[in-house]
Amino acid sequence: MSKFKHIFFYLLLLTSSKLWSQNDLTLYHMQSLPQRLYTNPAALPDSKFFIALPLIGNLNFDAGLSFLELKNLNNLIDEDDKRITIDLSQLDAVFKEENYLYFNNYIELGHAGISLGKNFIQANFGIKNRIRFQYPKDLIDLIVDGNGGSNLGKTFQLAPSIMFQSYAEVGIGYTRAFGQNDRFKLGTRVKLLRGLSDFSTENAYLSLQTNPIDYSYSIENRLKVNTSSTGIENPWQDLGELSNNGLAVDLGFQAQLSKRLSISGAVNDIGKINWVSNTKTYFTPNQFFEFDGVRLDNILLDSQEFKADLKSYRDSFFNLFDVDTAAGGSYTTRLPAYFYLGGSFVLLNNHRIGALIYCDIFDQKIHPAFTLSYNARLTKALSLSASGSFRQGMLIGFGAGGSINMGPVQFYLVLDNIPFLGLERANYFNARTGFNLTFRRRAAIRKEKKNRKKIS
C-alpha cells in the first residue's frame, strides 16, 4: 500500500473522535505496571509501594473508527504519478451499518498504592475526556446515491448518536487477599466524579422515506441534545462550585487455580453523572415534512405561484429543524461500562501466556474483542509483552509493551494496534506511557512466586 494511503488513513484516525473505548488489551497482563490496576482493581503489580509521577505518570491516548480499514483504501483511492482519485462508488464497501468514531484520554494528576499484608490500598486523581460519534450507513448511501434509483421506496435512518464528556475523577481502591497462600483476591475502586462539560444526544430520531414510484419523499425528525458547561474561563479555579456530581465503581477478582493457571476479571465504570450546573436542553418537537414536487405549469406559466410554492417548501423544511431551548433542568448520563475476563498460564517462572476477552457497552450495544499475549520478565529490571487482538474472528492488530526500572524509577510504554505494521484491518490505536516510582519490587516478586509454588 502506498505511503499516501497510510498517511490518509492515520490522519483520519488521529483527527477522529472509539467504537471500543479503554482497550488496554496489552496492559491487562503486564504485571510490572501499576497502571494495570485501571483494568482490574484486583490485579496487583509486582511492587509493594508505587507512586505515578504527577502529569507524566500516565500519558494515555486512545482513538479509532469502526470503518475505513486500510485494506479498503486500495479500492477507494486510485493514484498515479499525476493525480489522486477517490471513487465514491466504493464507499458502500467501506462503511458498516453503524459507524463509530471515538477519542479518549486520561490526564492523570496523581496515583499511588501500598501493600499492607493481605491488603492493598490505592488512590488516583485525574481528568477523563471522551468523545464518541455514531452514525448509520444510510446517511452515506443517501449522500452518494441520492433519493432515486435503488433508493426509491426506502426508509433511511439518519440520526447520529453523540457523546462528548469531560469529568474529574477521584478514586479510592481496596484489594484483599483471601485463602491459603493468598490465592484469591477481590478488589474494588469507588470513584467520586465531578462533571466538567457534556454534550450528548438523547433518543435522537431522523428518518427520510422515499416514494417507490417517483422522487417525492417525507422526513420525520425528533431530536434532543443535553449540554452542560463550566461557564467559567478557568475550570480549575472554580471546580468546587460545580454541582455535576457522580459516582462510579470498578469491581475485580483474581484466582490462582493451580501453580501455573490463574483467571481474573473486572467490570469497570458502573456509574453515572447527574448534570445540574449550567445545563441547557436543545430539542425539536416531533416534526414531519413531505415534498411531492413542484407543478410544471407553475414553473412555465405562473412564476409568482412557483415562487410561493418554493417559499412554502423552504419554510416547511427549515421548520423541521427549528430548535427550542430549555435551561436550568438536570439530566443524567451513564458512563460507558466495560469488562474483562482473562486467564494466564505460566510457561516458566518469568514467562507467561495470557488470553483476554474484552467488551464495552455503548448506545445499548456490546462490542467484544479477544487478545492473546506473551509476557516475559527478562531481567529484574526489564519486562516485555507482545499481543495480537481479534474481533469477529479476524486479526485486527498487534500490540507491544515494555517497562524498565532504573532503581526505583520505572519507565514504560504500551501500544495496542501498532501503526504501520502492514495489517490492513487496523482501525484504532491506543498508547500509554509514563514514569513511576516503584519500591520493594523484589519482595513482591518473591512473595508471588513463593505463594504460587505452595499451591497444589
N, C-alpha and C positions, 0 to 999 in steps of 0.2 A: 504494500500500500504506500502511496506517495506521502512525502513529508507534508504537503499541503493538507491532505485529508486528516492526518493525525493532528495537525495544528488546529484545523477547523473543529474537529470533534472536542478536543480538550479545552478550547476557548469556550465552546458551548457548555461544557461540563463545569468549568470553573466560574462561569458567569451565571449559571442557573441557580435557582433557589433550591427531599430524598424520598424516593419511594421507600427505602429502608433506612430508618434512622438509627443512630447509635450502633453501627455494625460491630466494631471492635472484635471481629471474628478471630483475629490472630492473638490479640491481647489476652483473651479469656484464659488460655492455658499457660501464660508466661508467669511462672512462679516467682521470678526475681523482681517483679514490678509491683509496688504498692498500688499503682493505678488499676490493677485488675480488680480491686475492691469495688470499683464503679460498675463492673459487670456482675459481681456476685459478692455481697457483704460477708459471706462465709468462706470465700476463697482467700485465705490469708497469704501474705507474701512471705518470702524467706528472710525476714528481718524482724527483730524483736521490737524495734522502735524506728520510726521514719518521720521525716519532715519533707514535704514537697516545697521547694523554694518558691516563695511568692512570685506570681506572674510568669515565671519561667519553669515552674514545676510541671505544668501540664498544658502544652500548647496543642490544641485539638482543632482539626478541620475535617469536615465531612460533607461531601457534595455528590450529587448524582442525578440521573434521569432514567426513567424506565424504558425509553425509546432511543432511537438513533444509535444502535450499536455500530461499532466500527465496521463490521462486515457489510452493513447496508450502505455505507458511503460509496462503495465501489459502483453500485447501481445508481445512486442518487447524483453523484458528482462525476462528470466526464471532463477530463482535462487533456490538453495537448500543449504544444510549445507556445501557442499564441493566445489561447483563451481557456476559460474555465466555465463549464455549463452545468447548471443544476436542472435535472429532469424532474419536474413536478409530478409527472405521471407515476413516478416511483414512490411517491410519498405513502401510498396505500400500504406498501410492504414495510415501511419504516415505523409507522405508528401502530399502537395497540388500541384495543377497545377503550381502555382507560390509561391515560398517560400522566406521569408524575415527574415533577422537578422538585428538588429539595436542597436545602443548605442548613447545616447545623454547626455550631461551635460552642465551646465552653471555655470561658475565661476564668481560670482557677486563681483565686486570691489567697487561698490557704488550704492545706490538707496535712493532717498529721495522725499518727496512730501509734499505740503502745500495747504490748502484750504483758498481761499481769496474770501469770499462772495459766489457768484454763480460760481466762477471759481476755478479750481483745477489744479495745475501745478506739474509735476513730472519730474525727470531726473534719468537716470540709466547708468551705465558703466560696461561692463564685457566682458568675453570671452566665445564664444559658440563653442562646439565641437560636430560634428555629423558624425556618421558612418552608412551607410545603404548598405546592400548587398542583392541582389535579384538573385535567380537562379531558373530555371524551373525544374519541376518534371522529365522531360525527362532525365536529367543528372543522377538522381538516378536510373531510370529504366534501363538505359544503363549500369551503373556500376554493378547493381545487376543481370540482366538477360542477358547482352551481346547483340550481334547483331544477335542472332539466335532465334529459336522457335517462340513465338508470336511476336517477334520484327522484323521478316522478312517483307520486303515491307513497312517499316515505316520510316517517316522522323522525326528526333529528333531535337528539337530546344535547343541548349546547351549554348547559350551566356548569361553570367551574366550581371547584372547592378550594378555598384559600385559607391558609393559616400563617400569620406572621406573629411571632410571640417572643417576648424578651422578659426574663424574670430573674430575680436574685434568689439564691438557694443557700440555706444553712442546714447542713446535715449532721446528725449525731448517730453514730453506728455502734452496735454492740454485737459481739460474737462470743459464743460459749461452746467449749468443747465438752463432749459427753462420752461416757463409756470407757472401757479399759483401753489404755494407750491412746486416748483422745481420737478414737476412730470416727466419731460423729461430730459434726459441727453445725450449729444453727446460727444464722446471722440476720440482723435487720438494720435498716437505716431509716430513721424518721427525718423528714425534710420539711422545714418551715420555708414557705415560699412567699415572695413579695413581688407581685406583678409590676413591671415597668411600662410595658406597652403591649397592645394586642390589636390585631386586625383579622377578623375571622368571619367567614360566611356561615349562615345557619339555614339549613333546608332550602338551598337555592334551587330554583326550577326555571328553565328556559327551554321551550320546545318550538320547533318550526315544522309544520306539516305541509307537504306539497300535494297538489291535486294530481290524481293519476291520469287525468286527461289533458290538462293544459298547464300553463305556467303560473297559475294563481297559487297562493299559499296563505297560511294563517300562522300567527305567532302568539304564544301564551307565555307570560312572564310573571314570576313571583320570586322576589329576591329580598334577603335580609342580611345586612352586614353589621356586626357589632365592633365597636372600636373603644379603646381606652389609651390614653397617653399621659405622660407625666405632667405636661403643661408647664414645664419649667425649663430654663435654659441648661441648668446643670442637674441631671437626675440624681447624682450622688449627694448633692448638697441637702436636698430635702427628701431623701429616700424614706426617712422615718415618718414623713407626713402622708405618704400614700396609704390607702386602705385596701389595696388589692391583695388580700391575704389568701393563702392557700396552704394545703398540707398534702404531702405525698409520702409513700413508704416503699422501700425495697425489702424483699424477703429472699433469703437464700439458704441452701443447705449443701453439705459436703459429707460423703460417707466413704470410708475406706473399707471395701468389701473383702479384700484379701491383701496379701503382701504387695501385689502388683496392680490390682484393679481398683479404681475408685470412680464414683459417679458424683455428679453435682448438678445443681440447677438454681435458677433465680427468676423471680418476677419483679420487674422494676417499674418505677414511675406509676404506681397505682395512686392516683390522686387528682386534684382539681384546684383551680384558682377561681375565686369569686371576685369579679371586677366591679369596683364601685367608684373609683376616682376618675373624674373627667371622662365619663362614658358618654358615647353617642351611638344611636342606632339609625342606620340608613336603610330604608325599605321601600319597596314598590308594592302597592296593593295588587291583588290578582288582576292582571291586565290581559286583554285579548285584542288582537289586531288581525284584520283579514284584508287581503289585497286580491281583487279579482280582475284586475286590468283596467285599462282606460278605453273608453269608447272611441273607435276610429273616426266616426263622423264628427266628434267633438274636436279632434285634432285638425281635421280638414276644413270644417265649416264654421266652428264656433270657438275661436281662440279664448274668449273670456270664460266659457264654461270649462274648457280644457284646463285653464289656469286654476279655476275654482276646484276642479277635481284633484289636481296636483296638490293644491294647498290643503285640501281635506285629508288626503292620504298622508301628506307630510306631517300635519298636526297630529293625526291619529297615531302615526308611527312613533313620533317623539314623545307623545303622551304615554306610550307603552313603557318608557324608561324614565318617567318622572319620578324623582326620588323625594320622599318625605324624610324628615329628620326628627328624631325624638332624643332629648337629652335628659341625663340625670338618673336613668334606670340602671339597675345592676343586672349582671348576667354571669353565667358560669361556663368555663371551658375545662374539659378534661385533658390531662396530659396523655400523649400517645404512648400507651404501655407497651413494653416489650419483654420477652423472656428468653432464657437459655436453658438447655438441657444438655449436659456434657458428660463424657467419660474419658478416663485417662488410663493408659496401661504402661507400666514401667518395663522397658526392654532391658536396660542396665541401670545401675544406680543413678546415673546422671543423664539418662536418655529416656524420653517418653514419647509415645504417640497419643494423639488426642482426637476425639470426634465431638462435634458440636452441632446441635440443632438450634437455630435462632428463628424467632418470629417477632414481628412487630405488628401493631394494630393501628390503622389509620383509615378514617372515613368508613368505619364499621367493617373493614376487610382485613384479613390476616395475610401477611406476606412472609413466607418462610425462606430459609436458606440453610445449607448444610456445609460444614467445613471439616476437613481433615488436616491435622497439623503434626509437625515433628518439633520437639523441644529438647534442647541439649544444654547442659551446664558444662562447658568445655574446660573451664578452669574455675578457681574460686572467685575470679573477678569477671569472667566473660560468659554470657549466656546468649544463645541464638535460637531463633524459631523460624520455621517456614510453613506455609499453609496453602491449600487450594480450596476454593469455595465453589459451591454448586447451587443453582436454582433451576427448578423444573427439569431436573435430570441433566443439566448441561453445566460444564465447567465455565465459570464466569470470571475467574480472576485468581491471581497468585498473590500471596501476602508474605511478608517477612518482618522480622523484628529482632532486636538485639539490645543488650544492656552491658555496660562495662563499669566496673567500680574502681575508682582510684582513691583508696582509703574509704572514708565514709561517703565521698561524693560519687553519685551514680548518674551516668548519662544514658538515656535510652531513646530509641527510635522504633516506631511500629507503623507498618504500612499495610493496608488492605487494598487489593486490586492495583498493583504497582503499574503505573503508566508505561507505555512503550515496550511491553514485553511481547507484543505481537499477537496477543489474544484478542480476536476481533469481536468478542461478545462483551467486552469491557464497557460498562456504562455507569460506574460510580467510583469514587476514590475516597479513602479515609486515611488520615495521617495523625499521629500523636507522637510528640517528642517533649523532652524536658529534662530537668535536673532534680534529683532527690538527695537528701542526706539519709543514709541507712546505717543502722547500728546493730551490733550483735548478730550479724548475718550467719556467722559460722555456728553460733549456738543454736539458732533456729533451724539450720540445715541438719545439724547433728541430731537434734530432737526429732525432727520429722523422719529421718532415716531410722533412728532407733525405735520409734513407735511403730513404724511400718513393718520392721523385721519381726517384732513381737506378735504380730497378728497371724493367727494360724490360717 
